[in-house]
Amino acid sequence: MSEMTSRERVYAAANFTEPDHVPIAFGGTNQTTIEECPPTPEGLGCTQLYEYLGLKDVEPPAISDAFNGVTNLDERVMLRFHTDMRTVDANIPRAVTQPDGTKTWDFMCGMRIKKVGLHDEPFEWPMEYMTTKKDIDEYPWPPLDINIMEGVVEKARYLHEETDYFVVGETSTSFLPFSSYGFLFTGTEKWLTDMKLNPKFYHQLSEKLLERALTYADQFYGGVGQYLDGTWIYDDLGMQTGPLMSLADYREFYKPYQAAIIKKVREYIRPEAKIILHSCGSVYYAIPDLIEIGVDILNPIQPLAKNMEPRRLKREFGGKIAFLGGLDIQQLLPLGTVEQVREGVKKLIQTYAPGGGFIFAPAHLIEPDVPPDNIVAAHDAAYEYGKYPISKLTGQGYVDYIAGLHLH
Amino acid sequence: MEIIRQIVDRVIEGNISKVEHLTKEAIVQNVTAQKIIDEGFALGLEGVGEKYTNGECFLPEMLTAGMTVTAGMEILKPLLTESGVKPRGIMVAGTVAGDMHDIGKNIVCMMSEAAGFRVIDVGKDVPAEMFINAARDNGADIVAMSALLSTTRANMPGIIQAIRTSELGHKVKVMIGGAPVTQDFADAVGADGYAPDAGLAAKKAKELLTNIGGVN
């Protein structure tokens, strides 16, 4: 088979056909990147990788306002790792650092961020006190008409017309409402207990947040939708040991809002473009519903979470939803030897890749405690073992292999 | 006893106002505070904890069940103080330094309180000296630590080491939990106990006390 372009490769995989080799996404999107957590030297994961690769004249890593993902990974790293995706972000006003070092993000509804250990984390939940519609109506909501498109259309057009990469769109407002209700604005406990104790209010607040998401979706996707091959929506439906909520509660309190934003996005993106859902943890329970509302690609497919074994997901959902992620970052990548990482990657690819439907990436942001040689080994192995035809894995599965290594 | 059975069911349902009402009614019926806690709240939380471990219910149900017990305990606290009932044991619980995730730890606190522990919740992003000070000042039997990230789990060995080299030594039992924590890890870092989810942590805490000659 002759070499495909990156764009052709990702589409082939996402459409359940076998490309020339498994697409790779490290660094090409904001959900498959590495962390940089200054000022602690041990927290400079991206800088460590640059040094390991011997890169000179790198730009300082640009870091997301929360969760420390690097958004401007050096192009040479993405070429080295054969990354097939590139991202165009909305140009959203940044959080502002306060005199005490914490940050306030007015655009994201006044959320508060502080450095905790390595990471910049949400805290001091600005909407925690809310229980009534009056509380919602009286909140100092930021405007709905802030320009988030400065330079954005130009970048999207350039990526679409002048490159062969699979172009992914990203706007922070796609976190609304979903679990941003809890993770960013009220705290997770209130989010989950509002469902049970104050469902009317839950929907009122979710509608308000959805209004924000849809309005900014009009601006962002209205501007760049035609240039996108894929776009992210969010957010976490699961945790390590199981779902965050029952299926019934997902269908009542979460699914309608996801469906609404997918419907909005679909007004603007090309029919062949893909909706990519980022949803950490054990989300197996909701996958049939996610397929129903139009999710095309599921990320990060956290392999050690309950019921998220690659064999299970491929067997039950292969050909119905594509998978982006899968490289275990909880044990294998940070704690394995280079040889163990390579063997794990081989098993992962042999499980997910036959028949297409798989894009290789770390199963979330790479933390600063991951040795750079493991990052390189994983992606070199993905390129080496990802060349089609790929024989299906027989014998010990990926998750059992990792468990058997007793990495801790 | 019918009213106790109703309390158990309403705790499992997460019905705060009903549990408050039934708690007051039980007092009127001269049911002791300890009986309400042991056979009502604790059994209710054990019931929901078992369902949680089996995947039959989830965090919203666990959290609301815990909230019913917190509300019920508020009603009972004056009676417990009056009667001079001693706690089963004393637990200091917190999420380790560098980590802001505390739902699991909060559930452990609720369930341990219902199981008869006096619980000192030292919050999140807790360094070693805060655990040590709280344990020393309160005469703790157990220090319970939680972490959600592989990078913050890495802080646990240092905190355990600091506890062991302090005047607390091995007098307190240390139990750990959280998504990246495993039994293997707990054994390797010298923890005395590990629970795979928040629903099982109170049970583990009771076992640890039994092992050091505490009350059953």
Chai-1 contact restraints between the chains, C-beta under 6 A:
chainA,res_idxA,chainB,res_idxB,connection_type,confidence,min_distance_angstrom,max_distance_angstrom,comment,restraint_id
A,V116,B,G98,contact,1.0,0.0,6.0,A-B,restraint_1
A,V116,B,M100,contact,1.0,0.0,6.0,A-B,restraint_2
A,V116,B,D125,contact,1.0,0.0,6.0,A-B,restraint_3
A,G117,B,G98,contact,1.0,0.0,6.0,A-B,restraint_4
A,L118,B,T151,contact,1.0,0.0,6.0,A-B,restraint_5
A,E121,B,M100,contact,1.0,0.0,6.0,A-B,restraint_6
A,T188,B,I103,contact,1.0,0.0,6.0,A-B,restraint_7
A,E189,B,L63,contact,1.0,0.0,6.0,A-B,restraint_8
A,E189,B,I103,contact,1.0,0.0,6.0,A-B,restraint_9
A,L192,B,L59,contact,1.0,0.0,6.0,A-B,restraint_10
A,L192,B,P60,contact,1.0,0.0,6.0,A-B,restraint_11
A,L192,B,L63,contact,1.0,0.0,6.0,A-B,restraint_12
A,T193,B,L63,contact,1.0,0.0,6.0,A-B,restraint_13
A,T193,B,T64,contact,1.0,0.0,6.0,A-B,restraint_14
A,M195,B,P60,contact,1.0,0.0,6.0,A-B,restraint_15
A,K196,B,G14,contact,1.0,0.0,6.0,A-B,restraint_16
A,K196,B,P60,contact,1.0,0.0,6.0,A-B,restraint_17
A,K196,B,T64,contact,1.0,0.0,6.0,A-B,restraint_18
A,Q240,B,A179,contact,1.0,0.0,6.0,A-B,restraint_19
A,T241,B,D197,contact,1.0,0.0,6.0,A-B,restraint_20
A,G242,B,G55,contact,1.0,0.0,6.0,A-B,restraint_21
A,P243,B,F58,contact,1.0,0.0,6.0,A-B,restraint_22
A,L244,B,L59,contact,1.0,0.0,6.0,A-B,restraint_23
A,M245,B,F58,contact,1.0,0.0,6.0,A-B,restraint_24
A,M245,B,P60,contact,1.0,0.0,6.0,A-B,restraint_25
A,S246,B,F58,contact,1.0,0.0,6.0,A-B,restraint_26
A,Q330,B,S150,contact,1.0,0.0,6.0,A-B,restraint_27
A,Q330,B,P180,contact,1.0,0.0,6.0,A-B,restraint_28
A,P334,B,S150,contact,1.0,0.0,6.0,A-B,restraint_29
A,E367,B,T151,contact,1.0,0.0,6.0,A-B,restraint_30
A,D369,B,T151,contact,1.0,0.0,6.0,A-B,restraint_31
A,H406,B,D184,contact,1.0,0.0,6.0,A-B,restraint_32
A,H408,B,T182,contact,1.0,0.0,6.0,A-B,restraint_33
A,H408,B,D184,contact,1.0,0.0,6.0,A-B,restraint_34
A,H408,B,F185,contact,1.0,0.0,6.0,A-B,restraint_35
A,H408,B,A188,contact,1.0,0.0,6.0,A-B,restraint_36
